[in-house]
């Protein structure tokens, strides 16, 4: 989706919260309580940012 | 007779082309000035500031940055800075992962939308939100 970068950033910021939809979907799929700190861990933050860039870019 | 008319026609056409080019230049002038201020001016300003020790906190206006001139001393500093190389490495990683990913996502979506399926127009509107 092509959206305004600031809006895309805020959208993905909320998606990757520890109580956000990403962890929620993972918890539902695995059946385990998952609360990954996506934006606090340096490695995971890089992955989250790359996902946000890929998701909000050209497609 | 035929030749002279052909010549006058071609000169008239050339004059029209020149007129069209002038009109085109005048019509795009505002946009060109805008690009000058958005892209060209900041680039030159940054190149100028990169040759000085100026800081926005120094209280000196940027056009007076030459008072803190230090030549090319900033560039060896940059090359010997480990943080610069680690930032460059991360940028390269992000680029190498994200560009193919965006391309693949776009290609998959394009192939999906090449065929007809129920609700195609709705999904097209949702995904192509601009």
Backbone of each chain as ProteinMPNN parsed JSONL, in Angstrom:
{"seq_chain_A": "XXXXXXXXXXXXXXXXXXXXXXXXXXXXXXXXXXXXXXXXXXXXXXXXXXXXXXXXXXX", "coords_chain_A": {"N_chain_A": [[0.839, -1.203, 0.0], [0.483, 2.202, -0.78], [1.049, 4.656, 1.322], [0.975, 7.694, 3.306], [4.154, 8.3, 4.699], [4.396, 9.012, 7.484], [1.935, 8.251, 8.552], [1.966, 5.541, 7.927], [4.125, 4.743, 9.504], [3.093, 5.222, 12.089], [0.95, 3.444, 12.072], [2.264, 0.928, 11.889], [3.751, 1.122, 14.195], [1.772, 0.885, 16.153], [0.826, -1.673, 15.489], [2.97, -3.277, 16.247], [3.116, -3.148, 19.003], [3.519, -4.443, 22.403], [1.156, -5.496, 23.366], [-0.193, -5.673, 21.03], [-1.729, -6.249, 17.724], [-0.009, -7.988, 16.246], [1.341, -9.665, 18.116], [-0.974, -10.693, 19.201], [-2.135, -12.178, 17.092], [-0.112, -14.075, 16.747], [-0.277, -15.33, 19.257], [-2.844, -16.466, 19.085], [-2.491, -18.227, 16.945], [-0.469, -19.98, 17.87], [-1.424, -20.735, 20.323], [-0.227, -20.139, 22.664], [0.571, -17.797, 25.273], [1.873, -15.014, 23.925], [4.106, -12.355, 24.155], [5.992, -10.473, 22.648], [8.575, -8.089, 22.736], [8.647, -6.192, 20.296], [9.684, -3.722, 19.413], [11.617, -3.031, 21.234], [13.768, -4.763, 21.442], [16.938, -4.867, 19.913], [17.565, -6.492, 17.591], [15.051, -7.552, 16.825], [13.75, -5.148, 16.423], [14.946, -4.157, 14.118], [14.005, -6.053, 12.3], [11.249, -5.533, 12.517], [11.125, -2.91, 11.571], [11.979, -3.325, 8.967], [9.897, -4.911, 8.036], [7.855, -3.036, 8.213], [8.711, -1.137, 6.335], [8.684, -2.677, 3.99], [5.998, -3.337, 3.903], [4.678, -0.921, 3.658], [5.512, 0.187, 1.336], [5.874, 0.209, -2.218], [3.945, -1.923, -3.052]], "CA_chain_A": [[0.0, 0.0, 0.0], [1.211, 3.468, -0.8], [0.429, 5.593, 2.259], [1.876, 8.731, 3.805], [5.115, 7.626, 5.582], [4.133, 9.232, 8.908], [0.771, 7.428, 8.901], [2.418, 4.144, 7.878], [4.953, 4.531, 10.687], [2.235, 5.152, 13.267], [0.184, 2.2, 11.943], [3.111, -0.212, 12.249], [4.111, 1.303, 15.611], [0.691, 0.311, 16.948], [0.762, -3.109, 15.207], [4.062, -4.004, 16.896], [3.108, -2.995, 20.467], [3.586, -5.764, 23.052], [-0.21, -6.01, 23.429], [-0.781, -5.322, 19.737], [-2.281, -7.288, 16.854], [0.976, -8.992, 15.797], [1.454, -10.637, 19.199], [-2.299, -11.309, 19.349], [-2.279, -13.192, 16.038], [0.832, -15.148, 17.071], [-0.832, -16.065, 20.398], [-3.974, -17.262, 18.61], [-1.995, -19.299, 16.069], [0.313, -20.961, 18.61], [-2.137, -21.165, 21.522], [0.573, -19.763, 23.829], [0.562, -16.343, 25.486], [3.098, -14.426, 23.379], [4.207, -10.89, 24.218], [7.342, -10.124, 22.226], [8.82, -6.642, 22.687], [9.168, -6.043, 18.932], [10.406, -2.473, 19.147], [12.62, -2.778, 22.267], [14.936, -5.598, 21.17], [17.618, -4.319, 18.727], [17.444, -7.351, 16.405], [13.649, -7.599, 16.405], [13.354, -3.818, 15.945], [15.376, -4.073, 12.713], [13.046, -6.862, 11.531], [9.958, -4.837, 12.493], [11.25, -1.753, 10.683], [12.031, -3.825, 7.586], [8.53, -5.319, 7.695], [7.065, -1.818, 8.006], [9.119, -0.527, 5.063], [8.194, -3.514, 2.89], [4.542, -3.341, 3.871], [4.103, 0.378, 3.331], [6.136, 0.689, 0.122], [5.178, 0.174, -3.507], [2.747, -2.748, -3.249]], "C_chain_A": [[0.87, 1.248, 0.0], [0.491, 4.444, 0.118], [1.467, 6.619, 2.702], [2.821, 8.1, 4.829], [4.823, 7.804, 7.066], [2.972, 8.356, 9.378], [1.166, 5.959, 8.924], [3.242, 3.821, 9.117], [4.105, 4.38, 11.941], [1.426, 3.856, 13.273], [1.019, 1.004, 12.403], [3.596, -0.119, 13.687], [3.047, 0.666, 16.505], [0.587, -1.195, 16.744], [1.78, -3.89, 16.045], [4.147, -3.755, 18.401], [3.074, -4.373, 21.124], [2.19, -6.354, 23.243], [-0.954, -5.8, 22.126], [-1.201, -6.502, 18.905], [-1.283, -8.361, 16.435], [1.127, -10.081, 16.855], [0.143, -11.389, 19.401], [-2.484, -12.439, 18.351], [-1.356, -14.372, 16.332], [0.318, -15.988, 18.234], [-1.971, -16.978, 19.963], [-3.493, -18.456, 17.789], [-1.278, -20.383, 16.871], [-0.418, -21.489, 19.836], [-1.365, -20.854, 22.786], [0.476, -18.249, 24.026], [1.894, -15.731, 25.042], [3.057, -12.913, 23.549], [5.66, -10.507, 23.93], [7.464, -8.603, 22.18], [9.484, -6.312, 21.341], [10.06, -4.823, 18.757], [11.455, -2.167, 20.213], [13.899, -3.56, 22.012], [15.625, -5.116, 19.885], [17.432, -5.165, 17.464], [16.012, -7.365, 15.875], [13.185, -6.247, 15.86], [13.75, -3.651, 14.477], [14.403, -4.851, 11.822], [11.714, -6.137, 11.394], [10.007, -3.65, 11.541], [11.28, -2.21, 9.224], [10.652, -4.283, 7.123], [7.672, -4.099, 7.401], [7.402, -1.175, 6.672], [8.553, -1.329, 3.894], [6.683, -3.419, 2.757], [3.942, -2.021, 3.421], [4.669, 0.943, 2.031], [5.255, 0.557, -1.094], [3.904, -0.66, -3.533], [1.487, -2.143, -2.649]], "O_chain_A": [[1.875, 1.319, 0.708], [-0.546, 4.999, -0.246], [2.668, 6.44, 2.502], [2.353, 7.427, 5.747], [4.979, 6.859, 7.839], [3.019, 7.788, 10.469], [0.763, 5.214, 9.818], [3.083, 2.756, 9.713], [4.368, 3.506, 12.768], [1.232, 3.239, 14.321], [0.562, 0.177, 13.192], [3.83, -1.14, 14.334], [3.368, -0.005, 17.486], [0.299, -1.93, 17.689], [1.508, -5.003, 16.495], [5.148, -4.112, 19.022], [2.659, -5.353, 20.505], [2.039, -7.575, 23.279], [-2.183, -5.751, 22.102], [-1.048, -7.646, 19.332], [-1.659, -9.524, 16.282], [1.054, -11.27, 16.545], [0.144, -12.575, 19.733], [-2.932, -13.528, 18.711], [-1.755, -15.528, 16.188], [0.451, -17.212, 18.221], [-2.062, -18.122, 20.408], [-4.019, -19.561, 17.92], [-1.45, -21.57, 16.596], [-0.086, -22.56, 20.343], [-1.781, -21.249, 23.875], [0.317, -17.505, 23.058], [2.917, -15.909, 25.704], [2.095, -12.263, 23.14], [6.446, -10.252, 24.843], [6.587, -7.913, 21.662], [10.704, -6.172, 21.252], [11.065, -4.874, 18.047], [12.128, -1.141, 20.118], [14.992, -3.086, 22.323], [14.958, -4.971, 18.86], [17.171, -4.624, 16.39], [15.769, -7.217, 14.677], [12.345, -6.186, 14.961], [12.998, -3.082, 13.686], [14.023, -4.391, 10.745], [11.114, -6.116, 10.319], [9.059, -3.403, 10.795], [10.688, -1.573, 8.353], [10.275, -4.076, 5.969], [6.866, -4.105, 6.471], [6.513, -0.719, 5.953], [8.018, -0.767, 2.938], [6.145, -3.42, 1.65], [2.84, -1.985, 2.873], [4.338, 2.069, 1.659], [4.044, 0.765, -1.025], [2.87, -0.171, -3.989], [0.412, -2.735, -2.744]]}, "seq_chain_B": "XXXXXXXXXXXXXXXXXXXXXXXXXXXXXXXXXXXXXXXXXXXXXXXXXXXXXXXXXXXXXXXXXXXXXXXXXXXXXXXXXXXXXXXXXXXXXXXXXXXXXXXXXXXXXXXXXXXXXXXXXXXXXXXXXX", "coords_chain_B": {"N_chain_B": [[9.034, 27.301, -56.626], [7.385, 25.536, -55.264], [9.388, 24.56, -53.679], [10.225, 26.842, -52.213], [7.948, 27.387, -50.738], [7.844, 25.119, -49.186], [10.147, 25.474, -47.715], [9.553, 27.843, -46.288], [7.468, 26.87, -44.8], [8.726, 24.974, -43.192], [10.426, 26.631, -41.708], [8.559, 28.139, -40.379], [7.439, 26.16, -38.853], [9.605, 25.505, -37.289], [9.892, 27.866, -35.867], [7.513, 27.769, -34.475], [8.015, 25.518, -32.882], [10.099, 26.497, -31.296], [8.741, 28.485, -29.991], [6.894, 26.93, -28.601], [8.641, 25.576, -26.909], [9.599, 27.692, -25.372], [7.227, 28.441, -24.116], [6.717, 26.095, -22.713], [8.905, 26.102, -20.976], [8.33, 28.417, -19.494], [5.96, 27.644, -18.31], [6.748, 25.54, -16.671], [8.42, 26.796, -14.95], [7.74, 27.697, -12.219], [7.632, 25.19, -10.871], [10.22, 24.348, -11.322], [11.687, 26.225, -9.865], [10.797, 25.587, -7.343], [11.83, 22.957, -7.039], [14.493, 23.637, -7.105], [14.767, 24.924, -4.639], [14.032, 22.922, -2.898], [15.641, 20.671, -3.418], [18.202, 21.282, -4.672], [19.318, 23.568, -3.375], [19.431, 22.8, -0.506], [21.276, 20.705, -0.771], [23.674, 21.944, -1.668], [24.016, 23.662, 0.495], [24.459, 21.83, 2.574], [26.816, 20.634, 1.704], [28.527, 22.822, 1.933], [28.353, 23.319, 4.73], [29.431, 20.957, 5.622], [32.097, 21.315, 5.412], [32.889, 22.76, 7.538], [33.161, 23.512, 11.107], [30.709, 24.03, 12.1], [27.773, 24.187, 14.182], [24.281, 23.762, 14.824], [23.711, 24.639, 17.331], [25.545, 26.512, 18.002], [24.961, 29.179, 17.912], [25.683, 30.75, 15.844], [24.725, 31.949, 12.658], [23.936, 29.858, 9.792], [25.0, 30.755, 7.386], [27.188, 32.102, 8.16], [28.996, 30.171, 8.69], [31.507, 29.844, 7.663], [33.312, 31.053, 9.33], [34.11, 29.113, 11.029], [35.664, 27.387, 9.587], [37.056, 24.296, 8.551], [38.226, 22.934, 6.521], [38.697, 19.798, 4.933], [38.521, 18.219, 7.176], [36.391, 16.939, 8.453], [35.695, 14.705, 6.994], [37.739, 12.598, 7.082], [37.326, 12.096, 9.823], [34.738, 11.03, 9.751], [35.096, 8.683, 8.234], [36.693, 7.239, 9.943], [34.969, 6.637, 11.954], [33.338, 4.287, 13.869], [30.614, 4.021, 14.302], [29.466, 5.173, 12.069], [30.074, 3.325, 10.031], [28.686, 1.112, 10.991], [26.083, 2.042, 10.862], [25.88, 2.386, 8.114], [26.125, -0.257, 7.307], [23.783, -1.365, 8.401], [21.897, 0.083, 6.937], [22.427, -0.941, 4.418], [21.68, -3.609, 4.814], [18.919, -3.328, 5.336], [18.14, -2.272, 2.866], [18.851, -4.375, 1.108], [17.11, -6.361, 1.945], [14.541, -5.187, 1.909], [14.007, -4.07, -0.643], [13.892, -6.267, -2.591], [11.766, -7.585, -1.308], [9.617, -5.746, -1.414], [9.386, -5.641, -4.169], [8.657, -8.31, -4.754], [6.219, -8.529, -3.317], [4.72, -6.6, -4.682], [4.72, -7.741, -7.251], [3.369, -10.152, -6.803], [0.848, -9.184, -6.003], [0.147, -7.833, -8.361], [-0.032, -9.989, -10.127], [-2.12, -11.372, -8.953], [-4.2, -9.525, -9.329], [-4.382, -9.513, -12.029], [-6.101, -11.387, -13.003], [-9.676, -12.064, -13.213], [-11.843, -11.899, -10.417], [-14.381, -12.443, -7.878], [-15.302, -9.441, -6.26], [-13.132, -7.991, -7.0], [-12.881, -5.274, -7.741], [-13.449, -3.986, -5.35], [-11.349, -4.865, -3.626], [-9.25, -3.814, -5.058], [-9.69, -1.07, -4.756], [-9.312, -0.885, -1.991], [-6.618, -1.614, -1.619], [-5.207, 0.042, -3.326], [-4.791, 2.715, -2.21], [-4.635, 5.648, -2.963]], "CA_chain_B": [[7.813, 27.775, -55.95], [7.036, 24.5, -54.294], [10.504, 24.492, -52.732], [10.228, 28.003, -51.312], [6.842, 27.26, -49.786], [8.237, 24.075, -48.235], [11.131, 26.061, -46.803], [8.891, 28.767, -45.366], [6.662, 26.055, -43.897], [9.588, 24.371, -42.182], [10.898, 27.677, -40.789], [7.425, 28.477, -39.514], [7.286, 25.06, -37.892], [10.705, 25.629, -36.331], [9.562, 28.998, -34.989], [6.475, 27.277, -33.569], [8.664, 24.641, -31.893], [10.819, 27.333, -30.332], [7.705, 29.159, -29.181], [6.37, 25.918, -27.686], [9.652, 25.305, -25.882], [9.609, 28.84, -24.455], [6.01, 28.35, -23.304], [6.921, 24.998, -21.777], [9.842, 26.557, -19.936], [7.661, 29.371, -18.609], [4.937, 26.938, -17.521], [7.376, 24.695, -15.652], [9.334, 27.605, -14.133], [7.454, 27.616, -10.77], [8.033, 23.879, -10.355], [11.682, 24.279, -11.338], [12.177, 27.024, -8.735], [10.483, 24.793, -6.147], [12.824, 21.881, -6.962], [15.759, 24.291, -6.775], [14.814, 25.218, -3.211], [13.839, 21.7, -2.109], [16.687, 19.68, -3.649], [19.534, 21.787, -5.02], [19.811, 24.472, -2.334], [19.884, 22.082, 0.687], [22.471, 19.912, -1.088], [24.832, 22.846, -1.668], [24.169, 24.156, 1.863], [25.054, 20.766, 3.378], [28.216, 20.492, 1.287], [29.227, 23.965, 2.543], [28.447, 23.139, 6.178], [30.276, 19.79, 5.898], [33.502, 21.743, 5.4], [33.121, 23.637, 8.689], [32.853, 22.935, 12.417], [29.474, 24.689, 12.518], [26.706, 23.406, 14.798], [23.084, 24.596, 14.965], [23.638, 25.132, 18.706], [26.657, 27.427, 18.265], [24.484, 30.552, 17.949], [26.106, 31.423, 14.616], [23.857, 31.578, 11.528], [24.65, 28.894, 8.952], [25.754, 31.397, 6.305], [28.457, 32.561, 8.732], [29.741, 28.985, 9.112], [32.903, 29.903, 7.189], [34.19, 31.497, 10.412], [34.614, 27.906, 11.7], [36.148, 26.557, 8.474], [38.11, 23.338, 8.91], [38.652, 22.197, 5.332], [38.11, 18.473, 4.769], [38.821, 17.442, 8.387], [35.235, 16.153, 8.883], [35.558, 13.454, 6.241], [38.527, 11.554, 7.754], [36.632, 11.76, 11.068], [33.594, 10.181, 9.41], [35.569, 7.371, 7.775], [37.268, 6.495, 11.063], [33.941, 6.482, 12.98], [32.752, 2.947, 13.787], [29.148, 4.135, 14.245], [29.101, 5.457, 10.68], [30.107, 2.083, 9.249], [27.608, 0.213, 11.435], [24.838, 2.585, 10.305], [25.892, 2.097, 6.676], [25.878, -1.693, 7.176], [22.349, -1.587, 8.642], [21.165, 0.622, 5.791], [22.596, -1.899, 3.323], [20.849, -4.784, 5.117], [17.514, -2.938, 5.126], [17.931, -2.131, 1.425], [18.931, -5.677, 0.445], [15.932, -7.16, 2.292], [13.262, -4.531, 1.633], [13.745, -3.826, -2.066], [13.323, -7.489, -3.196], [10.48, -7.896, -0.672], [8.615, -4.86, -2.013], [9.206, -6.061, -5.56], [7.905, -9.565, -4.771], [4.846, -8.239, -2.899], [4.06, -5.919, -5.793], [4.535, -8.683, -8.358], [2.306, -11.097, -6.421], [-0.422, -8.46, -6.075], [-0.159, -7.567, -9.771], [-0.472, -11.243, -10.747], [-3.45, -11.638, -8.407], [-5.2, -8.635, -9.898], [-4.439, -9.662, -13.486], [-7.264, -12.223, -13.315], [-10.954, -11.624, -12.659], [-12.374, -12.671, -9.287], [-15.432, -11.655, -7.239], [-14.825, -8.431, -5.324], [-11.844, -7.461, -7.467], [-12.882, -3.804, -7.717], [-13.406, -3.565, -3.945], [-9.989, -5.066, -3.124], [-8.397, -2.873, -5.782], [-9.865, 0.225, -4.103], [-8.745, -0.927, -0.649], [-5.151, -1.715, -1.666], [-4.596, 1.139, -4.058], [-5.412, 3.866, -1.563], [-4.027, 6.968, -3.221]], "C_chain_B": [[7.419, 26.81, -54.842], [8.101, 24.448, -53.201], [10.433, 25.629, -51.716], [9.099, 27.899, -50.282], [7.172, 26.207, -48.732], [9.212, 24.634, -47.209], [10.446, 26.969, -45.789], [8.055, 27.989, -44.352], [7.525, 25.49, -42.766], [10.118, 25.419, -41.211], [9.784, 28.081, -39.83], [7.258, 27.419, -38.428], [8.368, 25.164, -36.807], [10.424, 26.761, -35.337], [8.495, 28.573, -33.979], [7.051, 26.383, -32.491], [9.366, 25.451, -30.816], [9.844, 28.032, -29.399], [7.146, 28.189, -28.135], [7.349, 25.618, -26.565], [9.696, 26.43, -24.86], [8.397, 28.782, -23.529], [6.161, 27.258, -22.255], [7.833, 25.391, -20.633], [9.148, 27.478, -18.951], [6.629, 28.673, -17.727], [5.558, 26.099, -16.412], [8.278, 25.489, -14.716], [9.01, 27.548, -12.632], [7.908, 26.301, -10.16], [9.553, 23.758, -10.311], [12.279, 25.063, -10.184], [11.949, 26.259, -7.427], [11.521, 23.687, -5.945], [14.185, 22.444, -6.58], [15.871, 24.493, -5.267], [14.69, 23.957, -2.364], [15.045, 20.771, -2.225], [18.071, 20.303, -3.807], [20.114, 22.644, -3.899], [20.256, 23.734, -1.065], [21.147, 21.266, 0.442], [23.724, 20.779, -1.021], [25.112, 23.365, -0.254], [24.86, 23.107, 2.738], [26.513, 20.554, 3.011], [29.063, 21.606, 1.907], [29.433, 23.733, 4.031], [29.374, 21.97, 6.528], [31.747, 20.167, 5.934], [33.834, 22.642, 6.593], [32.856, 22.869, 9.979], [31.542, 23.475, 12.956], [28.501, 23.716, 13.172], [25.496, 24.312, 14.955], [22.99, 25.22, 16.353], [24.686, 26.202, 18.986], [26.212, 28.888, 18.334], [24.886, 31.358, 16.735], [25.165, 30.995, 13.497], [24.641, 30.731, 10.529], [25.461, 29.569, 7.853], [27.059, 32.021, 6.813], [29.337, 31.395, 9.172], [31.197, 29.032, 8.679], [33.86, 30.389, 8.27], [34.764, 30.301, 11.173], [35.11, 26.897, 10.673], [37.189, 25.57, 8.968], [38.511, 22.461, 7.719], [37.964, 20.847, 5.239], [38.292, 17.602, 6.013], [37.645, 16.57, 8.823], [35.189, 14.782, 8.212], [36.454, 12.342, 6.765], [37.908, 11.13, 9.072], [35.508, 10.768, 10.805], [34.048, 8.77, 9.058], [36.118, 6.55, 8.938], [36.257, 6.285, 12.191], [33.254, 5.131, 12.819], [31.235, 3.016, 13.666], [28.667, 4.396, 12.824], [29.049, 4.171, 9.866], [29.007, 1.133, 9.669], [26.262, 0.708, 10.92], [24.738, 2.27, 8.82], [25.572, 0.618, 6.429], [24.389, -1.989, 7.364], [21.518, -1.084, 7.47], [21.238, -0.352, 4.615], [21.725, -3.134, 3.544], [19.383, -4.483, 4.824], [17.217, -2.86, 3.626], [17.891, -3.495, 0.738], [17.717, -6.541, 0.752], [14.66, -6.521, 1.736], [12.977, -4.352, 0.143], [13.229, -5.086, -2.769], [11.943, -7.834, -2.632], [9.363, -7.052, -1.281], [8.323, -5.278, -3.435], [8.349, -7.31, -5.628], [6.445, -9.343, -4.393], [4.067, -7.579, -4.038], [3.76, -6.849, -6.95], [3.392, -9.647, -8.064], [0.939, -10.43, -6.523], [-0.831, -8.207, -7.521], [-0.661, -8.821, -10.458], [-1.856, -11.638, -10.254], [-4.508, -10.824, -9.147], [-5.254, -8.696, -11.42], [-5.663, -10.473, -13.889], [-8.528, -11.606, -12.708], [-11.323, -12.499, -11.465], [-13.42, -11.811, -8.604], [-14.848, -10.69, -6.214], [-13.519, -7.793, -5.744], [-11.778, -5.941, -7.342], [-12.79, -3.284, -6.29], [-11.988, -3.687, -3.396], [-9.01, -4.098, -3.78], [-8.463, -1.496, -5.11], [-9.196, 0.246, -2.722], [-7.217, -0.847, -0.709], [-4.51, -0.519, -2.347], [-5.124, 2.46, -3.506], [-4.576, 5.118, -1.799], [-4.634, 7.58, -4.453]], "O_chain_B": [[7.164, 27.18, -53.696], [7.811, 24.317, -52.012], [10.565, 25.408, -50.512], [9.262, 28.268, -49.119], [6.839, 26.357, -47.556], [9.136, 24.332, -46.018], [10.711, 26.889, -44.59], [7.942, 28.388, -43.193], [7.156, 25.508, -41.592], [10.252, 25.141, -40.019], [10.015, 28.331, -38.647], [6.98, 27.719, -37.267], [8.121, 24.956, -35.62], [10.681, 26.637, -34.14], [8.541, 28.944, -32.806], [6.648, 26.457, -31.33], [9.265, 25.17, -29.622], [10.077, 28.156, -28.196], [6.95, 28.54, -26.971], [6.952, 25.43, -25.415], [9.813, 26.193, -23.658], [8.504, 29.034, -22.328], [5.803, 27.432, -21.09], [7.579, 25.063, -19.474], [9.331, 27.363, -17.739], [6.434, 29.037, -16.567], [4.974, 25.957, -15.338], [8.845, 24.922, -13.782], [9.928, 27.366, -11.832], [8.492, 26.277, -9.077], [10.112, 23.154, -9.396], [13.263, 24.631, -9.583], [12.789, 26.278, -6.527], [12.03, 23.493, -4.841], [14.939, 21.821, -5.832], [16.929, 24.265, -4.681], [15.183, 23.918, -1.236], [15.436, 20.146, -1.24], [19.015, 19.885, -3.136], [21.27, 22.467, -3.516], [21.353, 24.0, -0.574], [21.992, 21.142, 1.328], [24.715, 20.402, -0.397], [26.265, 23.496, 0.155], [25.733, 23.436, 3.54], [27.352, 20.323, 3.882], [30.184, 21.362, 2.354], [30.534, 23.92, 4.548], [30.019, 21.971, 7.576], [32.565, 19.4, 6.443], [34.921, 23.216, 6.66], [32.391, 21.73, 9.956], [31.288, 23.385, 14.158], [28.411, 22.557, 12.768], [25.652, 25.509, 15.196], [22.281, 26.208, 16.546], [24.724, 26.749, 20.087], [26.983, 29.748, 18.761], [24.488, 32.514, 16.594], [24.834, 29.815, 13.387], [25.86, 30.862, 10.422], [26.486, 29.04, 7.425], [27.92, 32.416, 6.027], [30.296, 31.579, 9.922], [32.037, 28.343, 9.257], [35.069, 30.18, 8.169], [35.767, 30.43, 11.874], [34.986, 25.688, 10.873], [38.099, 25.938, 9.711], [39.068, 21.378, 7.897], [36.754, 20.763, 5.449], [38.227, 16.377, 5.919], [37.855, 15.561, 9.495], [34.7, 13.815, 8.797], [35.981, 11.213, 6.89], [37.945, 9.951, 9.423], [35.341, 9.791, 11.536], [33.468, 7.786, 9.517], [36.028, 5.322, 8.934], [36.624, 5.812, 13.266], [32.661, 4.848, 11.778], [30.627, 2.172, 13.007], [27.61, 3.916, 12.415], [28.107, 3.945, 9.107], [28.444, 0.424, 8.835], [25.394, -0.095, 10.579], [23.666, 1.932, 8.317], [24.858, 0.272, 5.488], [23.798, -2.755, 6.603], [20.557, -1.732, 7.056], [20.253, -0.565, 3.908], [21.111, -3.649, 2.61], [18.692, -5.259, 4.164], [16.172, -3.324, 3.17], [17.026, -3.755, -0.099], [17.323, -7.367, -0.072], [13.808, -7.204, 1.167], [11.83, -4.47, -0.287], [12.226, -5.009, -3.479], [11.065, -8.308, -3.353], [8.299, -7.568, -1.623], [7.172, -5.278, -3.871], [7.428, -7.393, -6.44], [5.54, -9.877, -5.034], [2.924, -7.937, -4.323], [2.694, -6.773, -7.562], [2.56, -9.932, -8.925], [-0.01, -11.011, -7.049], [-2.002, -8.344, -7.875], [-1.588, -8.765, -11.266], [-2.669, -12.167, -11.012], [-5.555, -11.339, -9.538], [-6.072, -8.015, -12.04], [-6.209, -10.283, -14.976], [-8.464, -10.754, -11.822], [-11.131, -13.715, -11.505], [-13.379, -10.586, -8.718], [-14.006, -11.07, -5.4], [-12.865, -7.126, -4.942], [-10.772, -5.384, -6.903], [-12.139, -2.271, -6.035], [-11.473, -2.754, -2.78], [-8.067, -3.624, -3.147], [-7.44, -0.839, -4.916], [-8.596, 1.245, -2.326], [-6.598, -0.105, 0.054], [-3.403, -0.112, -1.992], [-5.799, 3.221, -4.2], [-3.881, 5.579, -0.893], [-4.261, 8.687, -4.841]]}, "name": "protein", "num_of_chains": 2, "seq": "XXXXXXXXXXXXXXXXXXXXXXXXXXXXXXXXXXXXXXXXXXXXXXXXXXXXXXXXXXXXXXXXXXXXXXXXXXXXXXXXXXXXXXXXXXXXXXXXXXXXXXXXXXXXXXXXXXXXXXXXXXXXXXXXXXXXXXXXXXXXXXXXXXXXXXXXXXXXXXXXXXXXXXXXXXXXXXXXXXXXXXXXXXXXX"}
